[in-house]
Amino acid sequence: MKKYKLPISFFLYMLIIIIFTACNDFLDVKPKGKEIASDIEHYNGLFNNFQFINYMNYEPGAGGFSFSADAFPNLSVVMSGESLLASPHSNALSPKYRNAYSWADDVYLPDTDVPEWETFYLRNYTYNVIINEVMDATGGTEEEKRALLAEARANRALLHFMVLNFFSKPYDQSSASTDLGIPIITVPDADALGNTRNSVQEVYDFIISELKAAIPDLNEQTISRLRLARAAGKYILGQVYLFMGNYEDALPLLEDAKTLTQNSLVPIGLYDYNVKMSQWKISPIFPPFLPFALDDEEGIFQQRLSMPFAGQVFLNPEYESLYGTGDIRFANLFANSAFTFSGFKFYPYRTRVAPSQVNYGPSMPNLYLMLAECKARLGDLSGAEADIETFRSNRMPSANADVVVSSQDDLIRFIIDERFREYACTGLVWFDIRRLWNDPLFSDRTYMHTSIDGTTEHNLTFDRLLLRIPLKILQYNPDMQDNP
């Protein structure tokens, strides 16, 4: 298997994870419900597993857990419209990335690991253990047990939300009850997957029900960015409603989430890049060293995904014009060169050099962007402009942060473009492309990738907004209905 050249900061971070997980063998989850956990502290310890910081498909082995560069559920990075692959720099990417880039019908080979599926369902197993057993644990109070139950249910909802947005159609109220979703798994059984796919509507109903039940019992204060507290719970539910186009229900939840972050036991807020970037960028020739998960104040709940693509995935030059004058993100997070173990490499296009990991969980930048979008959609234009200008003033000099638009529609488009400026080449833009596909405001947007050798054009179609069920999964579940 071909390996990526990962940044040094990635290896240092993974070394920390390995050190911590090596000291917690009792956290390993055994298959088919054969758990040794009995005391409430055992169940609490399951949440403290450092493997749960990252979205990664860990492979259990005799010496513990291992992973390869193909273990990350990050196909969305190359599927996103702004991404560009070019020979010879992208040639080392494994076949699944090249297939995903061309929006091929089948991305995975029969024996290919499928982290976009496996990562989330493997984690789901652990949360199902907690949900089904913690109320019978010894020790602890009823309130403490309910808090752990709630945290597991909220995490389980988030995992189903992630899988749904890889393998099912975007939410459409008119067809969600018949559109194929994903299996809802609520028992700690390695064989529970079966052949049944719930509908998109059923999965959304399940996610919403889980979060509504969990939120009242979640910790009111965020005690750690690695634990899902009430601010994160309300954020996730608000995000789910936003993906459904239900802005009325999303907005108050997101506002509550923002208020709750102000009562956190750890600092949570936006970084001012005007001040911080010069501290993080210790040398002009190195990328900025952004904070790790434990120290990242923009993280409400850390669920990180590694970005091992510097020098292999590039920003399509056609999208560079979306960045305005003075935008610190474009100037510092993208570069025409990257540091590798064989020295500096120079490229014909800009590649994203930082951060080495992106938080796919609740974060302050996305909270501001979602708040602004909801307000703009609901007609609160002054409130939306205030939120987006506050956000932009932390990403560029204040003189460049003003928003000048002439209509509600233009403001909504501006906010979506701001989402792009924040998340280009991280994979998160892909999920905006999906959810906005049928939005009349964005009907004029099309997406095309040029093949690595520059000879073929690939156009994104509706059917390829979702991945087909991996062949590896279908081999074990032959009656499961596949996507078109």
Buried (B, 14 or more C-beta within 10 A) or exposed (E): EEEBBBBEBBEEBBEBBBEBBEEBEEBBBEEEBEBEBEEBEBBBBBBEBBBBBBBBBBBEEEEEBEBBBBBBBBBBBBBBBBBBBBEEBBEBBBBBBBBBBBBBEBBBBEEBBBBBBBBBBBBBBBBBBBBBBBBEBEEBEEEBBBBBBBBBBBBBBBBBBBBBBBBBBBBBEEEBEEBBBBBBBBEBBEEBBEEEBBBBBBBBBBBBEBBEBBBEBBBEBBEBBBBBBBBBBBBBBBBBBBBBBBBEBBBEBBBBBBEBBEEBEBEBEBBEBBEBBEEBBEEEEBBBBBBBBBEBBBBBBBBBBBBBBBBBBBBBEEBBEBBEEBBBBBBBBBBEBBBBEEEEBEBEBBBBBBBBBBBBBBBBBBBBBBBBBBBBBBEBBEBBBBBBBBBBBBBBBEEBBEBEBEEBEBBBBBBBEBBBBBBBBBBBBBBBBBBBBBEEBBEEEEBEBBBBEEEEEBEBEEEBBBBBBBBBBBEEBEEBEBBE
